[in-house]
């Protein structure tokens, strides 16, 4: 059983979608390369299922989202989750590309990426 960790909204979309990161991302903070730069030879043309990017653990996820960025994402309806995946396509010390038969929004478990931010979000939004 393989689990990955990621930040996503209730529809299973991650916050790196085009035209959205400027709303929450600290543009001065360095992050790892996106998967298509880190894995330039990846061939996803014949893959089936729900494709996503995530991390092997919460510490890797923190490379992508600072505490302040994550606080903004919580306010925008995103949360850190753990989900079971069917196959890891590619993996590095920064991220993994995975396939899942189920939609990304289904059967996820919320995790506390930054404990104090999670408590504040629960108080504000009563999830």
Backbone as JSON, one array per atom type, in Angstrom:
{
  "sequence": "XXXXXXXXXXXXXXXXXXXXXXXXXXXXXXXXXXXXXXXXXXXXXXXXXXXXXXXXXXXXXXXXXXXXXXXXXXXXXXXXXXXXXXXXXXXXXXXXXXXXXXXXXXXXXXXXXXXXXXXXXXXXXXX",
  "N": [[0.85, -1.17, 0.0], [0.74, 2.1, -0.98], [1.19, 5.38, 0.03], [0.73, 8.84, -0.57], [1.43, 12.33, -0.03], [-0.2, 15.43, -0.26], [-1.3, 18.78, -1.17], [-4.52, 19.93, -1.61], [-7.74, 20.93, -3.01], [-11.31, 20.61, -2.3], [-12.19, 19.4, -4.59], [-10.11, 17.94, -5.45], [-8.09, 19.21, -6.76], [-4.83, 20.54, -7.1], [-2.93, 23.37, -5.81], [-1.25, 24.48, -7.72], [-2.25, 25.18, -10.14], [-2.61, 26.82, -13.36], [-2.36, 30.37, -13.3], [-3.09, 30.72, -10.65], [-1.26, 30.47, -8.53], [-0.1, 32.93, -7.9], [-1.78, 34.05, -6.05], [-1.21, 33.0, -3.58], [1.45, 32.19, -3.32], [4.73, 32.89, -2.15], [6.67, 34.74, -3.97], [9.38, 35.17, -3.82], [10.51, 33.04, -2.59], [12.38, 30.09, -2.95], [11.6, 27.05, -4.59], [11.4, 23.47, -5.22], [12.04, 22.12, -8.55], [9.33, 21.92, -10.95], [7.52, 18.88, -11.79], [7.73, 18.29, -14.55], [10.07, 19.52, -15.31], [11.92, 18.35, -13.57], [11.7, 15.68, -14.26], [12.27, 15.35, -17.2], [12.11, 13.44, -19.21], [9.83, 12.01, -18.8], [7.08, 10.05, -19.78], [3.84, 10.33, -20.27], [1.84, 9.74, -21.96], [0.58, 7.26, -22.51], [-0.53, 6.54, -20.14], [-3.11, 5.63, -17.86], [-5.82, 6.58, -15.75], [-6.1, 8.62, -12.8], [-3.96, 11.18, -12.71], [-1.45, 12.62, -10.69], [0.54, 14.87, -8.64], [2.65, 14.65, -5.85], [4.03, 14.09, -2.58], [6.39, 12.01, -0.81], [6.31, 12.16, 1.92], [5.37, 14.24, 4.75], [7.39, 16.06, 5.36], [8.72, 16.43, 2.93], [6.65, 17.71, 1.6], [6.6, 20.15, 2.87], [8.69, 21.47, 1.67], [7.55, 22.55, -0.55], [5.52, 24.21, 0.35], [5.49, 26.87, 2.42], [4.96, 27.76, 5.9], [3.5, 30.14, 6.05], [2.49, 30.37, 3.44], [0.92, 28.07, 3.37], [-0.99, 28.73, 5.28], [-2.42, 30.73, 3.92], [-3.41, 29.13, 1.84], [-5.11, 27.41, 3.27], [-7.11, 29.24, 3.94], [-8.09, 29.65, 1.42], [-9.4, 27.35, 0.88], [-7.96, 24.98, 0.65], [-6.25, 21.97, 1.71], [-3.92, 19.88, 3.48], [-3.41, 16.53, 2.64], [-3.43, 12.92, 2.94], [-3.24, 10.2, 0.77], [-4.07, 7.05, -0.66], [-2.34, 5.57, -3.32], [-2.26, 4.05, -6.58], [-0.08, 3.59, -8.21], [3.3, 4.63, -8.4], [4.71, 6.72, -10.68], [7.05, 8.22, -11.21], [9.71, 9.2, -9.0], [11.42, 11.33, -6.69], [13.71, 12.99, -4.45], [12.25, 15.2, -3.91], [9.59, 15.05, -4.82], [6.78, 13.16, -6.17], [5.3, 11.6, -9.01], [2.21, 10.28, -9.62], [-0.28, 7.66, -10.16], [-3.73, 7.07, -9.83], [-6.58, 5.1, -9.41], [-9.04, 5.86, -8.31], [-10.86, 9.0, -8.08], [-8.99, 11.95, -7.22], [-10.07, 13.39, -5.12], [-11.41, 11.61, -3.53], [-11.63, 9.46, -0.66], [-9.56, 10.54, 1.07], [-7.29, 11.49, 3.69], [-7.14, 13.95, 6.02], [-4.26, 15.73, 6.99], [-2.1, 17.18, 9.48], [-0.21, 19.59, 8.48], [1.17, 21.9, 9.3], [0.94, 22.24, 12.51], [-0.15, 24.35, 14.28], [-1.42, 25.98, 12.42], [-3.39, 24.35, 11.38], [-5.06, 24.0, 13.6], [-5.98, 26.64, 13.93], [-7.36, 26.94, 11.52], [-9.39, 25.04, 11.78], [-10.82, 26.16, 13.87], [-11.73, 28.49, 12.64], [-13.16, 27.58, 10.36], [-14.64, 25.33, 10.99], [-14.58, 22.58, 10.01]],
  "CA": [[0.0, 0.0, 0.0], [1.55, 3.29, -1.11], [0.51, 6.64, 0.32], [1.44, 10.09, -0.87], [0.93, 13.51, 0.67], [-0.33, 16.57, -1.16], [-2.23, 19.83, -0.8], [-5.55, 19.98, -2.64], [-9.05, 21.45, -2.6], [-12.34, 19.58, -2.17], [-12.37, 18.74, -5.89], [-8.9, 17.17, -5.72], [-7.13, 20.01, -7.54], [-3.73, 21.14, -6.37], [-2.88, 24.83, -5.93], [-0.29, 24.94, -8.74], [-2.92, 25.34, -11.44], [-2.24, 28.08, -14.03], [-3.01, 31.62, -12.91], [-3.57, 30.71, -9.27], [-0.2, 30.51, -7.51], [0.2, 34.31, -7.49], [-2.66, 34.41, -4.94], [-0.76, 32.46, -2.3], [2.88, 31.85, -3.34], [5.76, 33.89, -1.9], [7.43, 34.67, -5.21], [10.8, 35.26, -3.53], [10.96, 31.79, -1.97], [12.76, 29.04, -3.89], [10.96, 25.74, -4.44], [11.96, 22.5, -6.17], [11.55, 22.2, -9.93], [8.1, 21.17, -11.22], [7.82, 17.52, -12.24], [8.1, 18.22, -15.97], [11.49, 19.9, -15.4], [12.72, 17.36, -12.84], [11.63, 14.42, -15.01], [11.98, 15.79, -18.58], [11.89, 12.3, -20.09], [8.62, 11.29, -18.39], [6.13, 9.85, -20.86], [2.54, 10.06, -19.66], [0.87, 9.62, -23.05], [-0.17, 6.0, -22.48], [-0.97, 6.26, -18.78], [-4.55, 5.78, -17.61], [-6.13, 6.82, -14.35], [-6.01, 10.0, -12.34], [-2.56, 11.54, -12.53], [-1.23, 13.69, -9.74], [1.87, 15.08, -8.07], [2.61, 14.71, -4.4], [5.29, 13.87, -1.88], [6.47, 10.76, -0.07], [6.06, 12.41, 3.33], [5.0, 15.62, 5.06], [8.58, 16.92, 5.31], [8.89, 16.82, 1.52], [5.57, 18.65, 1.28], [6.97, 21.46, 3.42], [9.59, 22.13, 0.7], [6.7, 23.2, -1.54], [4.6, 25.15, 0.98], [5.92, 27.42, 3.72], [3.88, 27.88, 6.87], [2.69, 31.3, 5.67], [1.76, 30.01, 2.21], [-0.1, 27.09, 3.73], [-2.06, 29.45, 5.97], [-3.23, 31.32, 2.85], [-4.11, 28.04, 1.15], [-6.22, 26.99, 4.12], [-8.18, 30.24, 3.78], [-8.6, 29.51, 0.05], [-10.12, 26.09, 0.78], [-7.06, 23.84, 0.43], [-5.79, 21.28, 2.91], [-2.95, 18.8, 3.27], [-4.04, 15.22, 2.76], [-2.72, 11.68, 2.63], [-4.11, 9.33, 0.01], [-3.5, 5.82, -1.21], [-2.21, 5.63, -4.78], [-2.1, 2.73, -7.2], [1.25, 3.41, -8.79], [4.21, 5.77, -8.51], [5.3, 6.75, -12.03], [8.43, 8.7, -11.0], [9.88, 9.73, -7.65], [12.71, 11.91, -6.36], [13.75, 13.47, -3.06], [11.37, 16.37, -3.82], [8.21, 14.83, -5.24], [6.49, 11.97, -6.97], [4.18, 11.63, -9.95], [1.51, 9.03, -9.32], [-1.56, 7.34, -10.77], [-4.73, 6.57, -8.89], [-7.82, 4.73, -10.09], [-10.11, 6.69, -7.75], [-10.62, 10.44, -8.18], [-8.09, 12.45, -6.18], [-10.84, 13.94, -4.01], [-12.05, 10.52, -2.79], [-10.89, 8.67, 0.32], [-8.35, 11.2, 1.54], [-7.22, 11.72, 5.13], [-6.5, 15.23, 6.29], [-3.1, 15.69, 7.89], [-1.69, 18.47, 10.04], [1.08, 19.94, 7.9], [1.7, 22.83, 10.31], [-0.04, 22.0, 13.56], [-0.86, 25.53, 14.75], [-2.27, 26.5, 11.34], [-4.55, 23.46, 11.3], [-5.95, 24.33, 14.72], [-6.63, 27.91, 13.62], [-8.3, 26.73, 10.41], [-10.54, 24.32, 12.31], [-11.6, 27.13, 14.64], [-12.36, 29.44, 11.72], [-14.01, 27.0, 9.32], [-15.43, 24.24, 11.55], [-14.68, 21.51, 9.02]],
  "C": [[0.9, 1.24, 0.0], [0.7, 4.52, -0.85], [1.38, 7.8, -0.13], [0.74, 11.21, -0.1], [0.88, 14.66, -0.32], [-1.28, 17.6, -0.57], [-3.22, 19.94, -1.94], [-6.84, 20.58, -2.09], [-10.06, 20.3, -2.56], [-12.62, 18.85, -3.48], [-11.14, 17.91, -6.29], [-7.87, 17.92, -6.54], [-6.06, 20.58, -6.62], [-3.67, 22.63, -6.63], [-1.91, 25.36, -6.99], [-0.95, 25.12, -10.1], [-2.6, 26.71, -12.04], [-3.06, 29.28, -13.55], [-3.46, 31.7, -11.47], [-2.46, 30.92, -8.24], [0.14, 31.93, -7.07], [-0.67, 34.76, -6.32], [-2.13, 33.96, -3.59], [0.76, 32.27, -2.21], [3.74, 33.06, -3.03], [6.73, 33.79, -3.07], [8.94, 34.77, -5.0], [11.37, 33.96, -2.96], [11.23, 30.74, -3.05], [12.02, 27.75, -3.56], [11.64, 24.77, -5.4], [11.37, 22.71, -7.57], [10.24, 21.45, -10.08], [8.45, 19.82, -11.86], [8.28, 17.46, -13.68], [9.53, 18.7, -16.22], [12.39, 18.86, -14.71], [12.77, 16.02, -13.58], [11.34, 14.73, -16.49], [11.68, 14.64, -19.55], [10.62, 11.51, -19.73], [7.63, 11.22, -19.56], [4.8, 9.42, -20.25], [1.46, 9.8, -20.7], [0.01, 8.36, -22.95], [-0.65, 5.62, -21.09], [-2.48, 6.46, -18.66], [-4.77, 5.93, -16.11], [-6.02, 8.31, -14.05], [-4.57, 10.3, -11.96], [-2.44, 12.68, -11.55], [0.23, 13.79, -9.33], [1.7, 15.2, -6.56], [3.99, 14.46, -3.84], [5.22, 12.57, -1.09], [6.16, 10.94, 1.41], [5.77, 13.9, 3.54], [6.21, 16.55, 5.01], [8.9, 17.33, 3.88], [7.87, 17.87, 1.14], [5.9, 20.06, 1.77], [7.99, 22.18, 2.55], [8.78, 22.96, -0.29], [5.84, 24.31, -0.95], [5.15, 25.6, 2.33], [4.71, 27.51, 4.64], [2.94, 29.03, 6.49], [1.87, 31.01, 4.4], [0.63, 29.04, 2.52], [-1.27, 27.74, 4.45], [-2.99, 30.12, 4.95], [-4.04, 30.25, 2.12], [-5.28, 27.51, 1.96], [-7.4, 27.95, 3.96], [-8.83, 30.15, 2.4], [-9.27, 28.15, -0.18], [-9.26, 24.86, 0.49], [-6.69, 23.22, 1.76], [-4.76, 20.22, 2.52], [-3.64, 17.48, 3.53], [-3.04, 14.1, 2.49], [-3.71, 10.83, 1.85], [-3.35, 8.13, -0.53], [-3.47, 5.95, -2.73], [-1.95, 4.22, -5.31], [-0.71, 2.5, -7.77], [2.03, 4.72, -8.77], [4.86, 5.68, -9.88], [6.76, 7.15, -11.95], [8.51, 9.3, -9.61], [11.29, 10.27, -7.49], [12.69, 12.31, -4.89], [12.81, 14.65, -2.84], [9.9, 16.07, -4.04], [8.04, 13.48, -5.9], [5.3, 12.27, -7.89], [3.51, 10.27, -9.79], [0.24, 8.88, -10.15], [-2.46, 6.74, -9.71], [-5.99, 6.25, -9.66], [-8.99, 5.58, -9.61], [-9.82, 8.16, -8.04], [-9.78, 10.93, -7.0], [-8.83, 12.98, -4.96], [-11.42, 12.86, -3.1], [-11.08, 9.85, -1.82], [-9.54, 9.28, 0.7], [-8.44, 11.35, 3.06], [-6.48, 13.03, 5.34], [-5.35, 15.05, 7.27], [-2.8, 17.1, 8.39], [-0.29, 18.78, 9.51], [1.84, 20.88, 8.84], [0.67, 22.89, 11.41], [-0.82, 23.25, 13.97], [-1.77, 26.12, 13.68], [-3.52, 25.65, 11.2], [-5.56, 23.78, 12.4], [-6.7, 25.63, 14.45], [-7.67, 27.73, 12.52], [-9.55, 26.02, 10.92], [-11.43, 25.25, 13.14], [-12.37, 28.07, 13.72], [-13.43, 28.8, 10.84], [-14.84, 25.83, 9.78], [-15.66, 23.13, 10.55], [-15.33, 20.28, 9.56]]
}
